[in-house]
Structure formats: structure tokens, C-alpha cells
Amino acid sequence: MRTVTQGVEQILKNQPFLVEALQRKIINYSALAEELRPQVSDFVRKPIKSAAIMMALRRYKFPAGIAEKGVREHYFKQLGDITVRSNIHSFTFKNTNSLLGSHTKMLGYFSDNPNLFYAFTRGILESNLMISGAAVEVVNRFFGKQELLSHHEELSAISLQLPLGNYKAVGLYYHLLKRLAWRDIALYEVISTANEFTILVEEALVEQAFAVIKGLKN
């Protein structure tokens, strides 16, 4: 049998921003309970009173990533340098048996031009190549026979150095991305290594995105 508590937990699980607002006690429980009443009633398959939902909200156990604010702030204070690169192009190719051969040739070019931005991510069906605009002609040369799915330009890359041991910080990426979402900043691509986090955004949004990321240190 489905319960009101399960219904509330299911709804909050899909709305992390709402969970944090509850944790910070900036939401009126009574108003929220009334807002969620139709969804919870559908979940338990019978009419539910707002009072029952409000009780479930007050008893809600917040996830560890929300509660460990002190740990989060500890890592934010250790965030390193921020680097911004403009005039970035992104190419998406269909994965083929010969795609890695084209990538190998591209690596040879960038080994001789280390100051240019270069990133390559491979998925199951497609791969993304992100490069400085100055190398676009080289892409056409090495990947000319590959199936191009999309090409986007006028992008900027913002890279942030993460502190060592950042993988132990529960919810670190969530809070990075949450700040950007709250400012209505859409991300074209996200790239990460063990201690570095990079986002690609449209150039029109780069100043806003930079301000958000810089503000994390404070």
C-alpha cells in the first residue's frame, strides 16, 4: 500500500531545489502541502488532506548531501584558479571504426600546439570534439570523412581547479550546477577530470557563468 510519506519522498526526490529550500526553512509548509496535494493524492490513489502532507514534509529526512553544509563549504574555500577560453567550437561525430584514427591525427596536431583548447569525449553512439576556433580547418582535414552530426560555435569554456580529495565531498557537482541553473545559465557541455571541472556555455552567457563560479569561493 502506498503511503503519504512515500508520495512526498518521491516528489522531493525529483525536485532537489525544493529539498534545499525546505532545509533552509524558506518555504511555507502549509502552502507547499496544498500545492502537492493533487500529486500525492494521485500517488496514493485516494483524496489526501493537506494536514497529512504537511506532517510528512516536517518529518522528511534530508539527504546527506544537503545536510553536510560544513563539509561542502570546506571544499569551496579550496577551489583553485578559474580559466576562461573563448571562441570554442564543438563538433559531434557519429562513432565509427575509423573515428579514433582521425582523433589520433588530431592529437598529433595539438601536441605541437599546446596553447590551443582541446577536449574529446566519447559516448556509446557519438563523440564530441571541442577545440579553439583557430583549429577548425584542421578538423575539416582530419575528420572530413566522418559523419558530422552537429557543429556549434561561439562557445566559451570555463575551467575550475578542484581541491585534492574533492571526490569525497558529497553533492559538490550538484551545488556547482545548481548555482548555474538558478541563474538560468544553460550548459552546452560538461567535462571533468579528477581535479578539474570545465563547462562550455554560449559566449553571451560567459560573464554570468564566470561570476557564479567565482562566487562559489565566498
N, C-alpha and C positions, 0 to 999 in steps of 0.2 A: 504493500500500500504506500502510495506517495504521500509525503507529509509537507506541511507548510515550510518547515525548516529546509528540507531538500530543495523545494522550489526556489526559496530565497537564495540558497547557496549556488544553485545552478545559474540563476540570473546574474549574481555578482561575479561568478567565475568568468563570465564573458564580458564584464564591464570593469576592468581594473581601475579606470579613472574614478568610477563611482566608489569603489572599495577604499581608495585612498582618501576621498573626500569624507567618507564615513569615519575613517580612522582619525582624521583631523578634526572631526566633530563640527563640520561646517555645513551639514545638511540637516534639515528638519525631518526627524524620523516620521512624524505623523503625515507630512506631505508626501514623503517618499513611499510610505506604506500604501497610501491611497493611489499613487502613481503605479505601483507594482501590482496592485490588486487584480487587475484583469489577467496579467501574465501568470500569477501564482494560482489563480482560480482555474485557468486552463491547464496548468501543470497537474494539480491535484484532482481535476475533473469534477469540481463542485464549487459553489459560491463560498468565498472566504471573506471574513471580516477584516478590516484594516488593523484592528487591535491585535489579531493573531500574527499578522505580518510584522507589525511594529515590534512585537515581543521577539520574533525570530531575528530581526535586524539588531536588536540590542544584545542578543546572545551570540551574534556571529563571531566566530573565531578568525581573526585576521591572519593571512598567510605570513610566513616568516619574513619574506622579502619586504613586506610593508612595515612590519614591526621593528626590524633591526635598523632603525634610523641612524643610530650612532655609528654602526659599522659602515654604513653607506657613506656618511659624511667624512669618515676617516679616509676612505679611498678617494673621494672627490678632492680633498685637500692635497692629495699627492699626484693629481693629474699633471702631466708634463706639457711639453710645447705643443702649440697648435700651428699647423702649416696649411696654407691655402694655395691651391693651384687653380688657375683659370684656363679658359679655352680648352676644355677637355671634350673629347669625342668618345662616344660609346657605340660599339658595333656588336650586334648579336648575330651569331652564325649557327646554323644547324650542325650538330655533331656528325662528323663523318670519319671514315678511316684515315683520311688524309689531313684532317684539320690540325692534328698535333704536329704534323710535318711543317705546316705553314707557321704554326706557333713557334717551332724551333728556329725557323729562319728569322722570325721577328725578335726572338730573344738575342740572336746574334747581333742584330742591328742595335738593340737597346744596350747591349754590353759595351758598345762603342759610344753610346750617347747616354751616359748615366744621369744626366741632369733632366732628362725628359720624364714625364709621368707615365707610368705603365702599370697596368694591373690586368690579370686574366683570371676569370673564374669559370669553371667547367661544371655544368649540371648534367642531368641524365640525358636530356634531349637537345640542349643547346648550350652555347658558351658565350660569355661576354668578354669583349676586349675593350679596355678603356685606356686611352692614350692622349698625349698632348696633341693639340691641333697641328703642330709642326710636322708630325709623323703620319698624317693622313695619307699622303701619297704612297708611303711605304706599305701601308695596309692594303691599298689597292694593288700593289705589286705582288705581295706575298699571299694575299687571300683572294685574289681575283677570281679563282676557280671555285671558291667556296660559295655555299648558298647563304646569302645575306638575308636575315630576317628583319632587321631594323637597324637604323643608324640615327643617333641623336647627337646634336652638337649644342654649343653654348651651355655647357655644363661646367660646374666648379667642384673641385674635390677638397674637402676639409678633413685633415688627418689629426688625430689626437693621440698623444703618447699616454698609455695607461701605466699605472704603477705595477711593479712586480707583485705577483700573487693576486692579481685582480680577479682571477677565476674563482676565488673563494668568497667574493662579495656577492651575496645573493641579490638578484634584481638590479645589478649595475647597468646592464644594457637596457633594461626596461625603463629605468629612470632617465637614461640618456635620450632614448627615443620618445619618452613621454613628454619631456620638455619641448622637443621639436614639434610634436603633434599638437600640443596646447597652443603653439604659435602659428598653427596652420601651415607648417612647412612640410611639403611633400618630398619624400626621398626618392631619387631615381635609382640609387644603388647603395648597398651597404657592404663594406669589405672589412674584414677583421683578421688580425694575426694574434699571436699570444699576447702581445703587449702594445698593439696599435689598432686604432679604430678609425675607419675612414668612411665618410658619406659623400655621395655625389648628389648635388642639387642643381636646379636651374640657376643660371647666373643671376637672375633677377632676385633670387632668394638668399644669395650667399651672405650678404651683410647681416640679415636677420639670423640665419643659422649660426654664423660665427659668434654673434652676440650671445645667443643661447648657450653655446658650448663654453664660451669663455666664462659665462656667469655660473657655470657648474662649480667652479673653484671657490665661489663665495657662498 
